[in-house]
Amino acid sequence: MTGSTSSAPDRRSGAPRLTRADLDALPNYVPGRSPADLARELGLPEAIKLASNEVPYGLLPGVAEAVTEAVTEAHRYPDMGVLALRSALAERYGVDAERIATGCGSVALAEHLVRATCLPGDEVVYSWRSFEAYPIIAATSGATSVRVPNDAGHGHDLAAMAAAVTDRTRLIFVCNPNNPTGTSLRRAELDRFLGTVPDDVLVVLDEAYREFVTDPEVPDGLVTYGDRPNVVVLRTLSKAWGLAGLRIGFLVGQPEVAATVRKVVTPFSASLAAQAGALAALAEADEMRRRCALVVAERDRMIEALRKRLPAGPAGAGGAGSGGVPESQANFVWLPLGDASVPFAQACEARGIIVRPFAGEGVRVTIGTPAENDAFLAAADSVL
Ligand SMILES: Cc1ncc(COP(=O)(O)O)c(C=O)c1O
């Protein structure tokens, strides 16, 4: 047996093809780099990771104990119906548990939703640039991606997205706030957009960053659109709730949609630890909100500081010329550095700070602790 450590397909000439040819060109999902590895490489006591939109304040109280207790039963399968967690979510969000499906992170639910709606050749519409998993999910499901370029302010161009809907469209992702640009859609424009979408097209409102939204005009999808038959709201416990490593997310949709997704979900993908950790985290909503408020205060400070360093310039000039640093309602900020994005991220990395570049477009910087953000600003000062 030969092994390859590369993620590139190993295509020896003459060997029969065992996997789909169309997947060769698919980009890999890029995880944030490990800070421990970088620190080792640079000979630093530690490195700072501002690349994966995690909250920097550790587990919520009681989560570690609940997980430790739960895993004493880990020789048994977890509850496949995820009943206790679904009822806790139902109670917290004021919806019927039948309308909830859980998954191995909300990214898995996004994939299940595409599988539940699309046959090969059906179309999935989304804004671009947005969450990097959308094109991967569409392609692996055999659906066709229809990417609608972001508007000049780095947000969704809803009019163009509405115009991109055809009779092959089955699903539309609306990422609010948008990853990686942090921009968000307001109630009036979303109302208008949803009014144009045909009844048989599912709109997936991906609200992974909902808990960081402070603009009252940015609607809570569950409250405002929860009862629209063709809307599904996606949420995660990875961000504000601090459970990225346990892998648990949920959706709220109409009972038939949620039931279909529960059929599509890989059996037992909500592990014993994830279910117990999520239940314990949900009991700490006040502490979650307190931590989000710290993140929001730091986000606003970072945006102000970064706008001074990257003032808006003439559109199309690249870098600071791409309109400056956009408003963010999430726990990250977007630096539209254009071609300077990768060199900027590399220079930050050389100073022990991991950020996330999108080549030729911009750099996404997660909001960390005040000290981490200061370290990033100092690095940015020496790089810019
Ligand atoms: C917009 C968006 N949706 C979904 C996810 C998936 O989160 P998870 O699978 O950890 O729940 C992410 C993660 O970065 C995201 O940014």
Ligand as a Chemical Component Dictionary entry (heavy atoms), coordinates in Angstrom:
data_LIG
# 
_chem_comp.id                   LIG 
_chem_comp.type                 NON-POLYMER 
_chem_comp.pdbx_formal_charge   0 
_chem_comp.three_letter_code    LIG 
# 
loop_
_chem_comp_atom.comp_id 
_chem_comp_atom.atom_id 
_chem_comp_atom.alt_atom_id 
_chem_comp_atom.type_symbol 
_chem_comp_atom.charge 
_chem_comp_atom.model_Cartn_x 
_chem_comp_atom.model_Cartn_y 
_chem_comp_atom.model_Cartn_z 
_chem_comp_atom.pdbx_ordinal 
LIG C1 C1 C 0 -21.351 31.520 7.927  1  
LIG C2 C2 C 0 -20.994 30.241 8.574  2  
LIG N1 N1 N 0 -21.885 29.260 8.590  3  
LIG C3 C3 C 0 -21.603 28.085 9.156  4  
LIG C4 C4 C 0 -20.390 27.865 9.744  5  
LIG C5 C5 C 0 -20.133 26.509 10.288 6  
LIG O1 O1 O 0 -19.958 26.462 11.633 7  
LIG P1 P1 P 0 -20.003 25.081 12.388 8  
LIG O2 O2 O 0 -19.958 23.979 11.406 9  
LIG O3 O3 O 0 -18.809 25.104 13.283 10 
LIG O4 O4 O 0 -21.295 25.081 13.143 11 
LIG C6 C6 C 0 -19.416 28.849 9.764  12 
LIG C7 C7 C 0 -18.107 28.597 10.358 13 
LIG O5 O5 O 0 -17.164 29.301 10.231 14 
LIG C8 C8 C 0 -19.731 30.073 9.158  15 
LIG O6 O6 O 0 -18.855 31.064 9.119  16 
# 
loop_
_chem_comp_bond.comp_id 
_chem_comp_bond.atom_id_1 
_chem_comp_bond.atom_id_2 
_chem_comp_bond.value_order 
_chem_comp_bond.pdbx_ordinal 
LIG C1 C2 SING 1  
LIG C2 N1 SING 2  
LIG C2 C8 DOUB 3  
LIG N1 C3 DOUB 4  
LIG C3 C4 SING 5  
LIG C4 C5 SING 6  
LIG C4 C6 DOUB 7  
LIG C5 O1 SING 8  
LIG O1 P1 SING 9  
LIG P1 O2 DOUB 10 
LIG P1 O3 SING 11 
LIG P1 O4 SING 12 
LIG C6 C7 SING 13 
LIG C6 C8 SING 14 
LIG C7 O5 DOUB 15 
LIG C8 O6 SING 16 
# 
